[in-house]
Amino acid sequence: MKELKRHIGELVALTDDEFAAISSYFRAERYKKGTFLIRQHEMVPYTYFVVSGLLKLLYTDASGKEHILSFAMEDWWETDYLAFNTGTMATMSLICLEDTNVLCLTLQDYQELCVAFPKMEHFFLQKAVSGHIASQQRILSLLSSNATDRYVKLLKRYPSLLQRVSKSQLAAYLGVSRETLSRLYQ
């Protein structure tokens, strides 16, 4: 839980007693590489804070093609937010790309946590705004940047990601073919 305390502390100050109470809302879980935390067309019980490891959020279309929306590494929060917040079936899957340790938070616990600790409501609002900005920037990049520019931006923002994911997964995330990525990668 020390990772969560440090992570929250980057945005809001908490006393040890406050953090002890806050941490009681979370459940720690370990998952092996290849494990699905969320499966498309199933219910989504948690949002996940990544303590260690790497996750991939993807959408599989009707033809079976996988579209990678995001990679979530240490200090990231991830889930199918629409399904989690509305109690509907997942439209995406979340898979462990490495052995992964997460902290799980249910929607009910999230809501109770925000009521009991306004500081946490502020924390989650800041995280949501940051995530929304990142999503908008990714969409704009896909719409207006060429493959080389998207690759260079990814390298600058997440240099360690290249050592952690396969070239085919990077290609899918960037919206290019594996062959195009190989030309960029050289």
Contact map, one row per residue, 1 for C-alpha under 8 A:
111110000000000000000010000000000000000000000000000000000000000000000000000000000000000000000000000000000000000000000000000000000000000000000000000000000000000000000000000000000000000000
111111000000000000000000000000000000000000000000000000000000000000000000000000000000000000000000000000000000000000000000000000000000000000000000000000000000000000000000000000000000000000
111111100000000000000000000000000000000000000000001000000000000000000000001000000000000000000000000000000000000000000000000000000000000000000000000000000000000000000000000000000000000000
111111110000000000000000000000000000000000000000001000000000000000000000001000000000000000000000000000000000000000000000000000000000000000000000000000000000000000000000000000000000000000
111111111000000000100000000000000000000000000000000000000000000000000000000000000000000000000000000000000000000000000000000000000000000000000000000000000000000000000000000000000000000000
011111111100000000000000000000000000000000000000000000000000000000000000000000000000000000000000000000000000000000000000000000000000000000000000000000000000000000000000000000000000000000
001111111110000000000000000000000000000000000000000000000000000000000000001000000000000000000000000000000000000000000000000000000000000000000000000000000000000000000000000000000000000000
000111111111100000000000000000000000000000000000000000000000000000000000000000000000000000000000000000000000000000000000001000000000000000000000000000000000000000000000000000000000000000
000011111111110000000000000000000000000000000000000000000000000000000000000000000000000000000000000000000000000000000000000000000000000000000000000000000000000000000000000000000000000000
000001111111100000000000000000000000000000000000000000000000000000000000000000000000000000000000000000000000000000000000000000000000000000000000000000000000000000000000000000000000000000
000000111111100000000000000000000000000000000000000000000000000000000000000000000000000000000000000000000000000000000000001000000000000000000000000000000000000000000000000000000000000000
000000011111110000000000000000000000000000000000000000000000000000000000000000000000000000000000000000000000000000000011011000000000000000000000000000000000000000000000000000000000000000
000000011111111000000000000000000000000000000000000000000000000000000000000000000000000000000000000000000000000000000000000000000000000000000000000000000000000000000000000000000000000000
000000001001111111100000000000000000000000000000000000000000000000000000000000000000000000000000000000000000000000000000000000000000000000000000000000000000000000000000000000000000000000
000000000000111111100000000000000000000000000000000000000000000000000000000000000000000000000000000000000000000000000000000000000000000000000000000000000000000000000000000000000000000000
000000000000011111110000000000000000000000000000000000000000000000000000000000000000000000000000000000000000000000000000000000000000000000000000000000000000000000000000000000000000000000
000000000000011111111000000000000000000000000000000000000000000000000000000000000000000000000000000000000000000000000000000000000000000000000000000000000000000000000000000000000000000000
000000000000011111111100000000000000000000000000000000000000000000000000000000000000000000000000000000000000000000000000000000000000000000000000000000000000000000000000000000000000000000
000010000000011111111110000000000000000000000000000000000000000000000000000000000000000000000000000000000000000000000000000000000000000000000000000000000000000000000000000000000000000000
000000000000000111111111000000000000000000000000000000000000000000000000000000000000000000000000000000000000000000000000000000000000000000000000000000000000000000000000000000000000000000
000000000000000011111111100000000000000000000000000000000000000000000000000000000000000000000000000000000000000000000000000000000000000000000000000000000000000000000000000000000000000000
000000000000000001111111110000000000000000000000000000000000000000000000000000000000000000000000000000000000000010000000000000000000000000000000000000000000000000000000000000000000000000
100000000000000000111111110000000000000000000000000000000000000000000000000000000000000000000000000000000000000000000000000000000000000000000000000000000000000000000000000000000000000000
000000000000000000011111111000000000000000000000000000000000000000000000000000000000000000000000000000000000000000000000000000000000000000000000000000000000000000000000000000000000000000
000000000000000000001111111000000000000000000000000000000000000000000000000000000000000000000000000000001000110010000000000000000000000000000000000000000000000000000000000000000000000000
000000000000000000000111111100000000000000000000000000000000000000000000000000000000000000000000000000111000000000000000000000000000000000000000000000000000000000000000000000000000000000
000000000000000000000001111110000000000000000000000000000000000000000000000000000000000000000000000000111000000000000000000000000000000000000000000000000000000000000000000000000000000000
000000000000000000000000011111000000000000000000000000000000000000000000000000000000000000000000000011110000000000000000000000000000000000000000000000000000000000000000000000000000000000
000000000000000000000000001111100000000000000000000000000000000000000000000000000000000000000000000011110000000000000000000000000000000000000000000000000000000000000000000000000000000000
000000000000000000000000000111110000000000000000000000000000000000000000000000000000000000000000001111000000000000000000000000000000000000000000000000000000000000000000000000000000000000
000000000000000000000000000011111010000000000000000000000000000000000000000000000000000000000001001110000000000000000000000000000000000000000000000000000000000000000000000000000000000000
000000000000000000000000000001111110000000000000000000000000000000000000000000000000000000000001011100000000000000000000000000000000000000000000000000000000000000000000000000000000000000
000000000000000000000000000000111110000000000000000000000000000000000000000000000000000000000011111100000000000000000000000000000000000000000000000000000000000000000000000000000000000000
000000000000000000000000000000011111000000000000000000000000000000000000000000000000000000000011110000000000000000000000000000000000000000000000000000000000000000000000000000000000000000
000000000000000000000000000000111111100000000000000000000000000000000000000000000000000000000011000000000000000000000000000000000000000000000000000000000000000000000000000000000000000000
000000000000000000000000000000000111111000000000000000000000000000000000000000000000000000001111000000000000000000000000000000000000000000000000000000000000000000000000000000000000000000
000000000000000000000000000000000011111000000000000000000000000000000000000000000000000000001111000000000000000000000000000000000000000000000000000000000000000000000000000000000000000000
000000000000000000000000000000000001111101110000000000000000000000000000000000110000000001011110000000000000000000000000000000000000000000000000000000000000000000000000000000000000000000
000000000000000000000000000000000001111111100000000000000000000000000000000000000000000001011100000000000000000000000000000000000000000000000000000000000000000000000000000000000000000000
000000000000000000000000000000000000011111000000000000000011000000000000000000000000000011111000000000000000000000000000000000000000000000000000000000000000000000000000000000000000000000
000000000000000000000000000000000000001111100000000000000000000000000000000000000000000011110000000000000000000000000000000000000000000000000000000000000000000000000000000000000000000000
000000000000000000000000000000000000011111110000000000000000000000000000000000000000000011000000000000000000000000000000000000000000000000000000000000000000000000000000000000000000000000
000000000000000000000000000000000000011011111000000000000000000000000000000000000011001111000000000000000000000000000000000000000000000000000000000000000000000000000000000000000000000000
000000000000000000000000000000000000010001111100000000000000000000000000000000110011001111000000000000000000000000000000000000000000000000000000000000000000000000000000000000000000000000
000000000000000000000000000000000000000000111110000000000000000000000000000000000001000000000000000000000110000000000000000000000000000000000000000000000000000000000000000000000000000000
000000000000000000000000000000000000000000011111000000000000000000000000000000100001000000000000000000011110000000000000000000000000000000000000000000000000000000000000000000000000000000
000000000000000000000000000000000000000000001111100000000000000000000000000011111001000000000000000000011110000000000000000000000000000000000000000000000000000000000000000000000000000000
000000000000000000000000000000000000000000000111110000000000000000000000000011100000000000000000000001111000000000000000000000000000000000000000000000000000000000000000000000000000000000
000000000000000000000000000000000000000000000011111000000000000000000000011111000000000000000000000001110000000000000000000000000000000000000000000000000000000000000000000000000000000000
000000000000000000000000000000000000000000000001111111000000000000000001111111000000000000000000000111100000000000000000000000000000000000000000000000000000000000000000000000000000000000
001100000000000000000000000000000000000000000000111110000000000000000000011000000000000000000000000111100000000000000000000000000000000000000000000000000000000000000000000000000000000000
000000000000000000000000000000000000000000000000011111000000000000000000110000000000000000000000000111000000000000000000000000000000000000000000000000000000000000000000000000000000000000
000000000000000000000000000000000000000000000000011111100000000000000000110000000000000000000001111110000000000000000000000000000000000000000000000000000000000000000000000000000000000000
000000000000000000000000000000000000000000000000010111110000000000000011110000000000000000000001111100000000000000000000000000000000000000000000000000000000000000000000000000000000000000
000000000000000000000000000000000000000000000000000011111000000000000011100000000000000000000111110100000000000000000000000000000000000000000000000000000000000000000000000000000000000000
000000000000000000000000000000000000000000000000000001111100000000011111000000000000000000001111100000000000000000000000000000000000000000000000000000000000000000000000000000000000000000
000000000000000000000000000000000000000000000000000000111110000000011111000001100000000000011110000000000000000000000000000000000000000000000000000000000000000000000000000000000000000000
000000000000000000000000000000000000000000000000000000011111000001111100000000000000000000011100000000000000000000000000000000000000000000000000000000000000000000000000000000000000000000
000000000000000000000000000000000000000100000000000000001111100001111000000000000000000000111000000000000000000000000000000000000000000000000000000000000000000000000000000000000000000000
000000000000000000000000000000000000000100000000000000000111111111100000000000000000000000010000000000000000000000000000000000000000000000000000000000000000000000000000000000000000000000
000000000000000000000000000000000000000000000000000000000011111111100000000000000000000000000000000000000000000000000000000000000000000000000000000000000000000000000000000000000000000000
000000000000000000000000000000000000000000000000000000000001111110000000000000000000000000000000000000000000000000000000000000000000000000000000000000000000000000000000000000000000000000
000000000000000000000000000000000000000000000000000000000001111110000000000000000000000000000000000000000000000000000000000000000000000000000000000000000000000000000000000000000000000000
000000000000000000000000000000000000000000000000000000000001111111000000000000000000000000000000000000000000000000000000000000000000000000000000000000000000000000000000000000000000000000
000000000000000000000000000000000000000000000000000000000001111111100000000000000000000000000000000000000000000000000000000000000000000000000000000000000000000000000000000000000000000000
000000000000000000000000000000000000000000000000000000000111100111110000000000000000000000000000000000000000000000000000000000000000000000000000000000000000000000000000000100000000000000
000000000000000000000000000000000000000000000000000000000111100011111000000000000000000000000000000000000000000000000000000000000000000000000000000000000000000000000000000110000000000000
000000000000000000000000000000000000000000000000000000011110000001111110000000000000000000000000000000000000000000000000000000000000000000000000000000000000000000000000100110000000000000
000000000000000000000000000000000000000000000000000000011110000000111110000000000000000000000000000000000000000000000000000000000000000000000000000000000000000000000000000010000000000000
000000000000000000000000000000000000000000000000000000011100000000011111000000000000000000000000000000000000000000000000000000000000000000000000000000000000000000000000000010000000000000
000000000000000000000000000000000000000000000000000001111000000000011111100000000000000000000000000000000000000000000000000000000000000000000000000000000000000000000000000000000000000000
000000000000000000000000000000000000000000000000010001111000000000000111110111000000000000000000000000000000000000000000000000000000000000000000000000000000000000000000000000000000000000
000000000000000000000000000000000000000000000000010111100000000000000011111100000000000000000000000000000000000000000000000000000000000000000000000000000000000000000000000000000000000000
000000000000000000000000000000000000000000000000111111000000000000000001111100000000000000000000000000000000000000000000000000000000000000000000000000000000000000000000000000000000000000
001100100000000000000000000000000000000000000000111000000000000000000000111110000000000000000000000000000000000000000000000000000000000000000000000000000000000000000000000000000000000000
000000000000000000000000000000000000000000000000110000000000000000000001111111000000000000000000000000000000000000000000000000000000000000000000000000000000000000000000000000000000000000
000000000000000000000000000000000000000000000011110000000000000000000001001111100000000000000000000000000000000000000000000000000000000000000000000000000000000000000000000000000000000000
000000000000000000000000000000000000000000000011110000001000000000000001000111111000000000000000000000000000000000000000000000000000000000000000000000000000000000000000000000000000000000
000000000000000000000000000000000000010000010111000000001000000000000000000011111001000000000100000000000000000000000000000000000000000000000000000000000000000000000000000000000000000000
000000000000000000000000000000000000010000010010000000000000000000000000000001111111000001111100000000000000000000000000000000000000000000000000000000000000000000000000000000000000000000
000000000000000000000000000000000000000000000010000000000000000000000000000001111111100000000000000000000000000000000000000000000000000000000000000000000000000000000000000000000000000000
000000000000000000000000000000000000000000000000000000000000000000000000000000011111110101000000000000000000000000000000000000000000000000000000000000000000000000000000000000000000000000
000000000000000000000000000000000000000000110000000000000000000000000000000000011111111111100000000000000000000000000000000000000000000000000000000000000000000000000000000000000000000000
000000000000000000000000000000000000000000111110000000000000000000000000000000111111111101000000000000000010000000000000000000000000000000000000000000000000000000000000000000000000000000
000000000000000000000000000000000000000000000000000000000000000000000000000000001111111000000000000000000010000000000000000000000000000000000000000000000000000000000000000000000000000000
000000000000000000000000000000000000000000000000000000000000000000000000000000000111111100000000000000000000000000000000000000000000000000000000000000000000000000000000000000000000000000
000000000000000000000000000000000000000000110000000000000000000000000000000000000011111110000000000000000000000000000000000000000000000000000000000000000000000000000000000000000000000000
000000000000000000000000000000000000000000110000000000000000000000000000000000000111011111000000000000000000000000000000000000000000000000000000000000000000000000000000000000000000000000
000000000000000000000000000000000000000111110000000000000000000000000000000000000010001111100000000000000000000000000000000000000000000000000000000000000000000000000000000000000000000000
000000000000000000000000000000000000011111110000000000000000000000000000000000010111000111111000000000000000000000000000000000000000000000000000000000000000000000000000000000000000000000
000000000000000000000000000000000000000110000000000000000010000000000000000000010010000011111000000000000000000000000000000000000000000000000000000000000000000000000000000000000000000000
000000000000000000000000000000000000011110000000000000001111000000000000000000010000000001111100000000000000000000000000000000000000000000000000000000000000000000000000000000000000000000
000000000000000000000000000000000001111100000000000000011110000000000000000000010000000001111110000000000000000000000000000000000000000000000000000000000000000000000000000000000000000000
000000000000000000000000000000000001111000000000000000111100000000000000000000110000000000011111000000000000000000000000000000000000000000000000000000000000000000000000000000000000000000
000000000000000000000000000000001111110000000000000000111000000000000000000000000000000000001111100000000000000000000000000000000000000000000000000000000000000000000000000000000000000000
000000000000000000000000000000111111100000000000000011110000000000000000000000000000000000000111111100000000000000000000000000000000000000000000000000000000000000000000000000000000000000
000000000000000000000000000000001100000000000000000011110000000000000000000000000000000000000011111000000000000000000000000000000000000000000000000000000000000000001000000000000000000000
000000000000000000000000000000011100000000000000000011100000000000000000000000000000000000000001111100000000000000000000000000000000000000000000000000000000000000000000000000000000000000
000000000000000000000000000001111000000000000000000011000000000000000000000000000000000000000001111110000000000000000000000000000000000000000000000000000000000000000000000000000000000000
000000000000000000000000000001111000000000000000011111100000000000000000000000000000000000000001011111000000000000000000000000000000000000000000000000000000000000000000000000000000000000
000000000000000000000000000111100000000000000000011110000000000000000000000000000000000000000000001111100000000000000000000000000000000000000000000000000000000000000000000000000000000000
000000000000000000000000000111000000000000000001111100000000000000000000000000000000000000000000000111110000000000000000000000000000000000000000000000000000000000000000000000000000000000
000000000000000000000000011110000000000000000001111000000000000000000000000000000000000000000000000011111000000000000000000000000000000000000000000000000000000000000000000000000000000000
000000000000000000000000011110000000000000000111100000000000000000000000000000000000000000000000000001111100000000000000000000000000000000000000000000000000000000000000000000000000000000
000000000000000000000000111000000000000000000111000000000000000000000000000000000000000000000000000000111110110000000000000000000000000000000000000000000000000000000000000000000000000000
000000000000000000000000000000000000000000001110000000000000000000000000000000000000000000000000000000011111110000000000000000000000000000000000000000000000000000000000000000000000000000
000000000000000000000000000000000000000000001110000000000000000000000000000000000001100000000000000000001111111000000000000000000000000000000000000000000000000000000000000000000000000000
000000000000000000000000000000000000000000000000000000000000000000000000000000000000000000000000000000000111111100000000000000000000000000000000000000000000000000000000000000000000000000
000000000000000000000000100000000000000000000000000000000000000000000000000000000000000000000000000000001111111110000000000000000000000000000000000000000000000000000000000000000000000000
000000000000000000000000100000000000000000000000000000000000000000000000000000000000000000000000000000001111111111000000000000000000000000000000000000000000000000000000000000000000000000
000000000000000000000000000000000000000000000000000000000000000000000000000000000000000000000000000000000011111111100000000000000000000000000000000000000000000000000000000000000000000000
000000000000000000000000000000000000000000000000000000000000000000000000000000000000000000000000000000000001111111110000000000000000000000000000000000000000000000000000000000000000000000
000000000000000000000100100000000000000000000000000000000000000000000000000000000000000000000000000000000000111111111001100000000000000000000000000000000000000000000000000000000000000000
000000000000000000000000000000000000000000000000000000000000000000000000000000000000000000000000000000000000011111111111100000000000000000000000000000000000000000000000000000000000000000
000000000000000000000000000000000000000000000000000000000000000000000000000000000000000000000000000000000000001111111100100000000000000000000000000000000000000000000000000000000000000000
000000000000000000000000000000000000000000000000000000000000000000000000000000000000000000000000000000000000000111111100000000000000000000000000000000000000000000000000000000000000000000
000000000000000000000000000000000000000000000000000000000000000000000000000000000000000000000000000000000000000011111111100000000000000000000000000000000000000000000000000000000000000000
000000000000000000000000000000000000000000000000000000000000000000000000000000000000000000000000000000000000000001111111110000000000000000000000000000000000000000000000000000000000000000
000000000001000000000000000000000000000000000000000000000000000000000000000000000000000000000000000000000000000001001111111000000000000000000000000000000000000000000000000000000000000000
000000000001000000000000000000000000000000000000000000000000000000000000000000000000000000000000000000000000000011001111111100000000000000000000000000000000000000000000000000000000000000
000000000000000000000000000000000000000000000000000000000000000000000000000000000000000000000000000000000000000011101111111110000000000000000000000000000000000000000000000000000000000000
000000000001000000000000000000000000000000000000000000000000000000000000000000000000000000000000000000000000000000000111111111000000000000000000000000000000000000000000000000000000000000
000000010011000000000000000000000000000000000000000000000000000000000000000000000000000000000000000000000000000000000011111111100000000000000000000000000000000000000000000000000000000000
000000000000000000000000000000000000000000000000000000000000000000000000000000000000000000000000000000000000000000000001111111110000000000000000000000000000000000000000000000000000000000
000000000000000000000000000000000000000000000000000000000000000000000000000000000000000000000000000000000000000000000000111111111000000000000000000000000000000000000000000000000000000000
000000000000000000000000000000000000000000000000000000000000000000000000000000000000000000000000000000000000000000000000011111111100000000000000000000000000000000000000000000000000000000
000000000000000000000000000000000000000000000000000000000000000000000000000000000000000000000000000000000000000000000000001111111110000000000000000000000000000000000000000000000000000000
000000000000000000000000000000000000000000000000000000000000000000000000000000000000000000000000000000000000000000000000000111111111000000000000000000000000000000000000000000000000000000
000000000000000000000000000000000000000000000000000000000000000000000000000000000000000000000000000000000000000000000000000011111111100000000000000000000000000000000000000000000000000000
000000000000000000000000000000000000000000000000000000000000000000000000000000000000000000000000000000000000000000000000000001111111110000000000000000000000000000000000000000000000000000
000000000000000000000000000000000000000000000000000000000000000000000000000000000000000000000000000000000000000000000000000000111111111000000000000000000000000000000000000000000000000000
000000000000000000000000000000000000000000000000000000000000000000000000000000000000000000000000000000000000000000000000000000011111111100000000000000000000000000000000000000000000000000
000000000000000000000000000000000000000000000000000000000000000000000000000000000000000000000000000000000000000000000000000000001111111110000000000000000000000000000000000000000000000000
000000000000000000000000000000000000000000000000000000000000000000000000000000000000000000000000000000000000000000000000000000000111111111000000000000000000000000000000000000000000000000
000000000000000000000000000000000000000000000000000000000000000000000000000000000000000000000000000000000000000000000000000000000011111111100000000000000000000000000000000000000000000000
000000000000000000000000000000000000000000000000000000000000000000000000000000000000000000000000000000000000000000000000000000000001111111110000000000000000000000000000000000000000000000
000000000000000000000000000000000000000000000000000000000000000000000000000000000000000000000000000000000000000000000000000000000000111111111000000000000000000000000000000000000000000000
000000000000000000000000000000000000000000000000000000000000000000000000000000000000000000000000000000000000000000000000000000000000011111111100000000000000000000000000000000000000000000
000000000000000000000000000000000000000000000000000000000000000000000000000000000000000000000000000000000000000000000000000000000000001111111110000000000000000000000000000000000000000000
000000000000000000000000000000000000000000000000000000000000000000000000000000000000000000000000000000000000000000000000000000000000000111111111100000000000000000000000000000000000000000
000000000000000000000000000000000000000000000000000000000000000000000000000000000000000000000000000000000000000000000000000000000000000011111111100001000000000000000000000000000000000000
000000000000000000000000000000000000000000000000000000000000000000000000000000000000000000000000000000000000000000000000000000000000000001111111110001000000000000000000000001100000000000
000000000000000000000000000000000000000000000000000000000000000000000000000000000000000000000000000000000000000000000000000000000000000000111111100000000000000000000000000000000000000000
000000000000000000000000000000000000000000000000000000000000000000000000000000000000000000000000000000000000000000000000000000000000000000011111110000000000000000000000000000000000000000
000000000000000000000000000000000000000000000000000000000000000000000000000000000000000000000000000000000000000000000000000000000000000000011111111111000000000000000000000000000000000000
000000000000000000000000000000000000000000000000000000000000000000000000000000000000000000000000000000000000000000000000000000000000000000000101111111000000000000000000000000000000000000
000000000000000000000000000000000000000000000000000000000000000000000000000000000000000000000000000000000000000000000000000000000000000000000000111111100000000000000000000001110000000000
000000000000000000000000000000000000000000000000000000000000000000000000000000000000000000000000000000000000000000000000000000000000000000000000111111110000000000000000000000000000000100
000000000000000000000000000000000000000000000000000000000000000000000000000000000000000000000000000000000000000000000000000000000000000000000000111111111000000000000000000000000000000000
000000000000000000000000000000000000000000000000000000000000000000000000000000000000000000000000000000000000000000000000000000000000000000001100111111111100000000000000000001000000000000
000000000000000000000000000000000000000000000000000000000000000000000000000000000000000000000000000000000000000000000000000000000000000000000000001111111110000000000000000001000000000100
000000000000000000000000000000000000000000000000000000000000000000000000000000000000000000000000000000000000000000000000000000000000000000000000000111111111000000000000000000000000000000
000000000000000000000000000000000000000000000000000000000000000000000000000000000000000000000000000000000000000000000000000000000000000000000000000011111111100000000000000000000000000000
000000000000000000000000000000000000000000000000000000000000000000000000000000000000000000000000000000000000000000000000000000000000000000000000000001111111111000000000000000000000000000
000000000000000000000000000000000000000000000000000000000000000000000000000000000000000000000000000000000000000000000000000000000000000000000000000000111111111011000000000000000000000000
000000000000000000000000000000000000000000000000000000000000000000000000000000000000000000000000000000000000000000000000000000000000000000000000000000011111111000000000000000000000000000
000000000000000000000000000000000000000000000000000000000000000000000000000000000000000000000000000000000000000000000000000000000000000000000000000000001111111000000000000000000000000000
000000000000000000000000000000000000000000000000000000000000000000000000000000000000000000000000000000000000000000000000000000000000000000000000000000000111111111000000000000000000000000
000000000000000000000000000000000000000000000000000000000000000000000000000000000000000000000000000000000000000000000000000000000000000000000000000000000111111111000000000000000000000000
000000000000000000000000000000000000000000000000000000000000000000000000000000000000000000000000000000000000000000000000000000000000000000000000000000000000011111110000000000000000000000
000000000000000000000000000000000000000000000000000000000000000000000000000000000000000000000000000000000000000000000000000000000000000000000000000000000010011111111000000000000000000000
000000000000000000000000000000000000000000000000000000000000000000000000000000000000000000000000000000000000000000000000000000000000000000000000000000000010011111111110010000000000000000
000000000000000000000000000000000000000000000000000000000000000000000000000000000000000000000000000000000000000000000000000000000000000000000000000000000000000111111100000000000000000000
000000000000000000000000000000000000000000000000000000000000000000000000000000000000000000000000000000000000000000000000000000000000000000000000000000000000000111111100000000000000000000
000000000000000000000000000000000000000000000000000000000000000000000000000000000000000000000000100000000000000000000000000000000000000000000000000000000000000011111110110000000000000000
000000000000000000000000000000000000000000000000000000000000000000000000000000000000000000000000000000000000000000000000000000000000000000000000000000000000000001111111110000000000000000
000000000000000000000000000000000000000000000000000000000000000000000000000000000000000000000000000000000000000000000000000000000000000000000000000000000000000001001111111000000100110000
000000000000000000000000000000000000000000000000000000000000000000000000000000000000000000000000000000000000000000000000000000000000000000000000000000000000000000000111111100001100000000
000000000000000000000000000000000000000000000000000000000000000000010000000000000000000000000000000000000000000000000000000000000000000000000000000000000000000000001111111110000000000000
000000000000000000000000000000000000000000000000000000000000000000000000000000000000000000000000000000000000000000000000000000000000000000000000000000000000000001001111111111000000100000
000000000000000000000000000000000000000000000000000000000000000000000000000000000000000000000000000000000000000000000000000000000000000000000000000000000000000000000011111111111101100000
000000000000000000000000000000000000000000000000000000000000000001110000000000000000000000000000000000000000000000000000000000000000000000000000000000000000000000000001111111111100000000
000000000000000000000000000000000000000000000000000000000000000000111100000000000000000000000000000000000000000000000000000000000000000000000000000000000000000000000000111111110000000000
000000000000000000000000000000000000000000000000000000000000000000000000000000000000000000000000000000000000000000000000000000000000000000000100001001100000000000000000011111110000000000
000000000000000000000000000000000000000000000000000000000000000000000000000000000000000000000000000000000000000000000000000000000000000000000100001000000000000000000000001111111000000000
000000000000000000000000000000000000000000000000000000000000000000000000000000000000000000000000000000000000000000000000000000000000000000000000001000000000000000000000001111111101100000
000000000000000000000000000000000000000000000000000000000000000000000000000000000000000000000000000000000000000000000000000000000000000000000000000000000000000000000001001100111111100000
000000000000000000000000000000000000000000000000000000000000000000000000000000000000000000000000000000000000000000000000000000000000000000000000000000000000000000000011001100011111110000
000000000000000000000000000000000000000000000000000000000000000000000000000000000000000000000000000000000000000000000000000000000000000000000000000000000000000000000000000000001111111000
000000000000000000000000000000000000000000000000000000000000000000000000000000000000000000000000000000000000000000000000000000000000000000000000000000000000000000000000001000011111111100
000000000000000000000000000000000000000000000000000000000000000000000000000000000000000000000000000000000000000000000000000000000000000000000000000000000000000000000010011000011111111110
000000000000000000000000000000000000000000000000000000000000000000000000000000000000000000000000000000000000000000000000000000000000000000000000000000000000000000000010000000000111111111
000000000000000000000000000000000000000000000000000000000000000000000000000000000000000000000000000000000000000000000000000000000000000000000000000000000000000000000000000000000011111111
000000000000000000000000000000000000000000000000000000000000000000000000000000000000000000000000000000000000000000000000000000000000000000000000000100100000000000000000000000000001111111
000000000000000000000000000000000000000000000000000000000000000000000000000000000000000000000000000000000000000000000000000000000000000000000000000000000000000000000000000000000000111111
000000000000000000000000000000000000000000000000000000000000000000000000000000000000000000000000000000000000000000000000000000000000000000000000000000000000000000000000000000000000011111
